[in-house]
Amino acid sequence: MPTIRIEMFEGRTPEQKRALVAAVTEACVKTIGASPESVDILLFDIAKQNWATGGTLWSDKAAKPPTG
């Protein structure tokens, strides 16, 4: 009876989310022997201005032109 939390940037379609939860559920069934009905998946859509890596908001990273 796993509960899986998935945090990702907002913007995925309902179809993409359906495919994701189906694939994750299938992986749990195959790898740990869970029944599909016992797999709970929580999806969290996070705005880029609410997520930072390395001290920089992702919204700021997206706004910068590529260097090189």
C-alpha positions as CSV (number, residue, x, y, z in Angstrom):
1,M,0.0,0.0,0.0
2,P,2.4,2.7,-1.1
3,T,1.6,6.3,-1.2
4,I,3.7,8.2,-3.8
5,R,4.1,11.9,-3.9
6,I,5.0,13.5,-7.2
7,E,5.9,17.2,-7.3
8,M,6.5,18.7,-10.7
9,F,6.2,22.0,-12.5
10,E,2.6,22.9,-13.5
11,G,1.5,22.7,-17.1
12,R,1.0,19.0,-17.7
13,T,-2.3,18.0,-19.4
14,P,-4.7,15.6,-17.7
15,E,-3.8,13.0,-20.4
16,Q,-0.1,13.3,-19.4
17,K,-1.0,12.9,-15.7
18,R,-3.2,9.9,-16.5
19,A,-0.3,8.2,-18.4
20,L,2.1,9.1,-15.5
21,V,-0.1,7.6,-12.8
22,A,-0.8,4.5,-14.8
23,A,3.0,4.0,-15.4
24,V,3.9,4.5,-11.8
25,T,1.1,2.2,-10.6
26,E,2.3,-0.5,-13.0
27,A,5.9,-0.1,-11.8
28,C,4.7,-0.6,-8.2
29,V,2.8,-3.7,-9.2
30,K,5.8,-5.2,-11.0
31,T,8.5,-4.3,-8.6
32,I,7.0,-4.6,-5.1
33,G,4.0,-6.8,-5.7
34,A,1.4,-4.1,-4.8
35,S,-2.1,-4.5,-6.0
36,P,-3.1,-1.6,-8.3
37,E,-5.9,-0.7,-5.9
38,S,-3.5,-0.2,-3.1
39,V,-1.3,2.4,-4.9
40,D,-2.1,6.0,-4.0
41,I,-0.4,8.7,-6.0
42,L,-0.5,12.4,-5.0
43,L,0.3,14.9,-7.8
44,F,1.4,18.4,-6.8
45,D,1.7,21.1,-9.5
46,I,4.2,23.7,-8.5
47,A,4.6,27.1,-10.2
48,K,8.2,27.8,-11.2
49,Q,8.3,30.9,-8.9
50,N,7.7,28.5,-6.0
51,W,10.6,26.2,-6.7
52,A,14.3,26.9,-6.5
53,T,17.5,25.0,-7.1
54,G,20.9,26.2,-6.2
55,G,19.5,29.4,-4.7
56,T,17.8,30.4,-7.9
57,L,14.1,30.3,-8.6
58,W,13.2,28.3,-11.7
59,S,11.1,31.2,-12.9
60,D,14.3,33.3,-13.0
61,K,16.2,30.6,-14.8
62,A,13.6,30.5,-17.5
63,A,13.7,34.2,-18.0
64,K,17.5,34.3,-18.6
65,P,18.7,34.0,-22.2
66,P,21.0,31.0,-22.8
67,T,24.7,31.8,-22.5
68,G,27.4,30.4,-24.8
